């Protein structure tokens, strides 16, 4: 038996591969198969990870850390130049300008938590599942990560007593997951990976069992961007319907965003959903409905931006759309039916299917682990 771990910005998924059987996701956070990639710094300084950590995000944002993969191994000075779009505080790991870390006040004193500590907390939570004990583990990382970043993640997992035997690029894991649906011979494969917070498009060339990364392109556009588009659109409708503006009321907009994000998820299984936010403004209870067609319309402009990422990756790989042989669409946000449709229309190749897009990378990693 072997294990594949997909450590994502938003969620972590772990797949188990038994000989002769298809991979399956394991429960790694109580009964959850998708563990939020969050770490909470308790008042006494102790770290907890997963859903318990995420539950503190609204009330204690300065102590609740997410998007850890985004600043793993990142230079503190570069993070400062790019701004700090986090409710928690990024600090310099030490007096030399090296890696970014997280600063938090514990009992009146400033304490610094390194990325390695935060990652280790997540992997320790994963390792609590007894099914992982003494099993071969393959971790995945995005194609833009450096050797230094790869080693930071690998060491944090090993320090959590996970038996890590390899770290592979996410697009390679995705190809392994769909190897039975990709023909033999030299292929030009596009892996379109869209999560809650970003999109990464990788172009791989070669045989399915030994692909080579030709190029990648990415941007911070993902499921949250689509929810934001819909929130802005509906805020304009709100002003017309209720005769009151809502855009400049951050608390009300946050409530609306959360409501629409929940509706987006429900639309995966329903054609139409009801939405409501009690007391979104004093004396106003917001109620409305939304169907898939309307949601798709509201996100159309951002989908166009996402397709530019595809074009950039193909341009860098010097591969024309007509020469693409296979397309894989993966990532949690790829569960939205519109995603695969737009990718197919844009590239002209129907994406392979059959696996929940959110599970593709973890499944593939477990398959690769079984082959080592």
C-alpha positions in Angstrom: 0.0 0.0 0.0 1.2 3.5 -0.7 0.2 7.1 0.0 -0.1 10.3 -2.1 -0.4 13.7 -0.4 -1.7 16.7 -2.2 -0.9 19.7 0.1 -2.8 22.6 -1.3 -3.2 26.3 -0.4 -6.7 25.7 0.7 -7.1 22.0 1.4 -4.9 18.9 2.0 -6.0 15.6 0.6 -4.4 12.1 1.2 -5.0 9.1 -1.1 -4.3 5.5 -0.3 -3.5 3.0 -3.1 -3.9 -0.7 -2.4 -2.5 -3.2 -4.9 -5.0 -4.0 -7.6 -7.4 -1.3 -6.4 -8.2 2.3 -7.4 -6.9 5.0 -5.0 -9.3 6.3 -2.4 -9.2 9.4 -0.1 -8.6 8.8 3.5 -10.2 10.6 6.4 -7.5 12.9 7.8 -9.5 15.4 9.9 -12.1 13.5 11.8 -14.5 12.3 9.2 -13.3 14.9 6.6 -11.4 13.7 3.5 -10.5 17.3 2.7 -8.6 18.9 5.5 -8.4 22.7 5.5 -4.7 23.7 5.2 -5.0 26.1 8.2 -2.9 26.4 11.3 -4.2 28.1 14.5 -1.8 29.6 17.1 -3.5 29.1 20.4 -3.2 31.7 23.2 -0.6 29.5 24.9 1.4 29.3 21.6 0.5 25.7 20.8 -0.2 25.0 17.1 -3.3 23.1 15.9 -4.2 22.3 12.2 -7.2 21.5 10.1 -10.8 22.2 10.6 -10.3 23.2 14.2 -7.8 25.8 13.1 -10.1 27.2 10.3 -12.9 27.6 12.8 -10.9 30.4 14.4 -10.3 32.3 11.2 -13.2 34.7 11.5 -12.8 35.6 15.2 -9.0 35.4 15.4 -7.6 36.2 12.0 -4.2 37.3 13.3 -3.7 33.8 14.9 -5.1 31.8 12.0 -2.6 31.0 9.2 -3.5 29.8 5.7 -2.0 30.0 2.2 1.1 28.6 3.8 2.3 27.1 0.6 2.2 30.5 -1.0 5.0 31.9 1.2 7.0 28.7 1.8 10.6 29.4 1.2 9.8 33.0 0.1 12.1 35.8 0.8 10.7 38.2 3.4 11.9 41.3 1.4 10.0 40.0 -1.7 6.9 39.5 0.4 7.2 43.0 1.7 7.6 44.4 -1.9 4.5 42.5 -3.0 2.5 43.6 0.0 1.1 41.5 2.8 -2.5 40.5 1.8 -2.9 38.4 4.9 -4.7 39.2 8.2 -1.8 37.6 10.1 1.7 39.2 10.2 4.5 38.1 8.0 8.0 38.7 9.6 11.6 38.0 8.8 12.6 34.5 10.1 15.8 36.0 11.5 17.9 39.2 11.3 19.3 38.1 7.9 17.0 38.7 5.0 16.0 35.1 4.4 12.6 33.4 4.6 9.3 34.9 5.6 7.7 33.6 8.8 4.7 34.4 10.9 4.8 36.7 13.9 2.3 36.4 16.8 2.0 37.9 20.2 1.8 35.2 22.9 1.4 36.3 26.6 2.6 39.8 25.7 5.7 38.7 23.8 6.3 38.5 20.1 7.0 35.0 18.9 8.1 33.9 15.5 6.8 30.7 13.8 8.7 29.4 10.9 7.1 28.0 7.8 8.7 24.7 8.7 6.8 24.7 12.1 3.5 25.5 10.4 4.0 22.8 7.7 5.0 20.3 10.4 1.8 21.0 12.3 -0.3 20.2 9.2 1.7 17.0 8.4 1.5 15.9 12.0 -2.3 16.2 11.8 -2.2 14.1 8.6 0.1 11.5 10.2 -2.4 10.9 13.0 -4.3 8.5 10.7 -2.9 5.1 11.5 -3.2 4.0 7.8 -0.2 6.2 7.0 2.1 4.4 9.4 5.2 2.9 7.7 3.8 3.4 4.2 5.6 4.9 1.2 4.5 8.5 0.7 4.8 10.7 -2.4 4.2 14.5 -1.9 3.3 16.9 -4.6 4.3 20.4 -5.3 3.4 23.0 -8.0 5.8 23.3 -10.9 7.0 26.8 -9.9 8.6 25.6 -6.6 12.3 25.7 -6.3 14.6 22.9 -4.9 14.8 24.9 -1.6 11.0 25.0 -1.3 10.7 21.4 -2.2 13.2 20.5 0.6 11.4 22.6 3.2 8.1 20.8 2.5 9.8 17.4 2.4 11.6 17.9 5.7 8.5 19.1 7.4 6.7 15.9 6.4 9.6 13.7 7.4 9.8 15.4 10.7 6.1 14.4 11.2 7.2 10.8 10.8 5.9 10.4 7.3 7.9 8.0 5.1 8.5 10.4 2.2 10.2 8.6 -0.7 9.7 11.3 -3.4 8.4 14.8 -4.1 6.8 15.2 -7.6 5.3 18.0 -9.6 1.5 18.2 -9.4 1.0 17.9 -13.2 3.0 14.7 -13.2 0.7 13.2 -10.5 -2.3 14.3 -12.6 -1.0 12.5 -15.6 -0.4 9.4 -13.5 -3.9 9.5 -12.3 -5.2 9.4 -15.9 -2.5 7.2 -17.4 -5.1 4.5 -18.4 -6.9 7.1 -20.5 -3.9 8.6 -22.2 -2.6 6.7 -25.3 0.9 5.4 -25.6 3.5 7.4 -27.6 4.8 10.9 -27.4 2.0 13.3 -26.2 1.6 17.0 -25.7 -0.4 17.2 -22.4 -2.0 20.3 -20.9 -2.7 20.1 -17.2 -5.1 22.8 -16.1 -5.1 23.1 -12.3 -7.5 25.6 -10.7 -7.9 25.8 -7.0 -9.7 28.2 -4.6 -6.9 30.8 -4.8 -5.0 30.3 -8.0 -4.6 28.7 -11.5 -1.5 26.9 -12.8 -1.4 25.5 -16.3 1.4 23.1 -17.1 2.4 21.8 -20.5 4.1 18.4 -20.5 5.7 16.5 -23.4 6.7 12.9 -23.7 5.3 9.5 -22.9 2.7 9.3 -20.2 5.0 7.3 -17.9 7.9 9.8 -18.2 6.5 13.3 -19.0 8.8 16.3 -19.2 7.7 19.7 -18.0 7.9 22.1 -21.0 6.4 25.2 -19.4 4.0 26.4 -16.8 2.1 29.6 -16.3 -0.1 30.8 -13.4 -1.9 33.6 -11.7 -3.8 34.3 -8.5 -7.2 33.6 -10.1 -9.4 30.8 -8.7 -12.6 29.9 -7.1 -12.5 32.9 -4.7 -12.2 35.2 -7.8 -15.4 33.7 -9.2 -17.2 34.2 -5.9 -15.9 37.8 -5.9 -17.3 38.4 -9.4 -20.7 37.1 -8.4 -20.6 39.2 -5.2 -19.9 42.4 -7.1 -22.6 41.6 -9.7 -25.3 40.8 -7.0 -24.3 43.9 -4.9 -25.4 46.0 -7.9 -28.7 44.1 -8.1 -29.1 44.6 -4.3 -29.0 48.3 -4.7 -31.7 48.2 -7.3 -33.9 45.8 -5.4 -33.5 47.2 -1.9 -32.8 50.8 -2.8 -29.7 50.8 -0.6 -26.0 50.6 -1.6 -24.1 47.7 0.0 -20.7 48.0 -1.8 -19.1 50.3 0.8 -20.2 48.2 3.8 -17.4 45.7 4.2 -19.3 43.6 6.8 -22.3 43.3 4.6 -20.2 42.4 1.6 -18.4 39.8 3.6 -21.7 38.2 4.5 -22.8 38.3 0.9 -19.5 36.8 -0.3 -19.9 33.9 2.2 -23.5 33.4 1.1 -22.6 33.3 -2.6 -19.6 31.0 -2.0 -22.0 28.5 -0.3 -24.4 28.8 -3.2 -21.6 28.2 -5.7 -20.8 24.9 -4.0 -24.5 23.9 -3.9 -24.8 24.5 -7.6 -22.4 21.6 -8.2 -25.4 19.3 -7.4 -28.4 21.5 -8.2 -29.5 23.7 -11.1 -30.9 26.4 -8.8 -30.2 27.3 -5.2 -31.8 29.7 -2.7 -29.8 32.3 -1.0 -30.5 34.3 2.2 -28.6 36.5 4.6 -30.6 37.7 7.6 -30.0 41.3 8.6 -27.4 41.9 5.9 -28.2 45.6 6.6 -30.2 46.9 9.5 -33.9 46.0 8.9 -33.1 44.1 5.6 -33.1 40.3 5.2 -31.5 39.4 1.8 -33.2 36.7 -0.2 -32.7 35.6 -3.8 -32.1 32.6 -5.9 -29.3 31.7 -8.4 -29.0 29.2 -11.1 -26.0 27.8 -12.9 -26.6 29.8 -16.1 -26.6 33.1 -14.1 -23.5 32.1 -12.2 -21.7 31.2 -15.4 -22.6 34.5 -16.9 -21.3 36.4 -13.9 -17.8 34.8 -14.1 -17.4 34.9 -17.9 -14.9 37.8 -17.9 -12.6 36.1 -15.3 -12.8 32.8 -17.2 -11.4 34.8 -20.2 -8.5 35.9 -18.0 -7.9 32.3 -17.0 -7.7 31.2 -20.6 -4.9 33.8 -21.1 -2.9 31.6 -18.7 -3.4 28.7 -21.0 -2.2 30.7 -24.0 0.9 31.8 -22.1 1.8 28.3 -21.1 1.4 27.0 -24.7 3.4 29.9 -26.1 6.2 29.3 -23.7 6.2 25.6 -24.6 6.2 26.5 -28.3 3.2 24.2 -28.8 0.2 25.2 -30.8 -3.3 24.4 -29.7 -3.7 22.1 -32.7 -0.8 20.0 -31.5 -2.2 19.4 -28.0 -3.1 15.7 -27.7 -4.5 15.5 -24.1 -6.0 17.8 -21.6 -6.5 17.2 -17.8 -8.6 19.5 -15.7 -8.0 19.2 -12.0 -8.3 21.2 -8.7 -11.2 21.8 -6.4 -12.6 24.7 -8.5 -12.6 22.5 -11.6 -15.6 20.8 -10.1 -17.6 23.7 -11.6 -19.0 22.2 -14.8 -18.3 25.4 -16.7 -14.5 25.0 -16.3 -14.0 21.9 -18.3 -16.4 23.3 -21.0 -14.5 26.5 -21.4 -11.1 24.7 -21.5 -12.4 22.4 -24.2 -13.8 25.2 -26.2 -10.5 27.2 -25.9 -8.0 24.4 -26.7 -10.2 22.2 -28.9 -9.5 19.0 -27.0 -12.0 17.4 -24.6 -10.5 16.9 -21.1 -10.2 13.4 -19.8 -12.7 12.6 -17.1 -13.8 10.1 -14.6 -12.1 11.3 -11.4 -13.3 14.0 -9.1 -11.1 17.0 -10.2 -10.3 17.8 -6.6 -8.8 14.3 -6.0 -6.8 13.9 -9.2 -3.4 15.0 -7.8 -3.7 13.0 -4.6 -4.7 9.9 -6.5 -1.9 10.2 -9.0 0.7 10.7 -6.2 -0.5 7.5 -4.5 -0.1 5.7 -7.9 3.4 7.0 -8.3 4.3 5.9 -4.8 3.1 2.4 -5.6 5.5 2.3 -8.5 8.6 3.0 -6.5 
